[in-house]
Amino acid sequence: MNKLETRVELLFDIAKSPCIPEHLRQRLLSNLSFKLDSLGVLRVVVQESRSQWKNKQLAIERLALLLKSALKVHKKRISTKPTKTAREDRLRMKKVRGETKRLRKVVIE
């Protein structure tokens, strides 16, 4: 049992933070909505280490990682078509599989 109070709770108010531009704030609020409370405050809790200083460092790192990942813009996927060779290979392999199955059948005469 840990008798020391080394738990760290870091609160970051995304909704009212003056250091975040408005367009980034909206992205953060939408991407981190599942981690925010009703007032738009992000809470990071760390109690892994027995050292409060170490827990503070971990909390700051986790906050930075959360913000960085929430602000990352993902590239939109461009749908592609299979190449002509890929289509031909698929049809050829289907014929080979079909022929293999046909040869397995027992012919009763």
Secondary structure, 3 states (H helix, E strand, C coil): CCCCCCCEEEEEECCCCCCCCHHHHHHHHHHCHHHECCCCEEEEEECCCCCHHHHHHHHHHHHHHHHHHHHCCCCCCCCCCCCHHHHHHHHHHHHHHHHHHHHHCCCCC
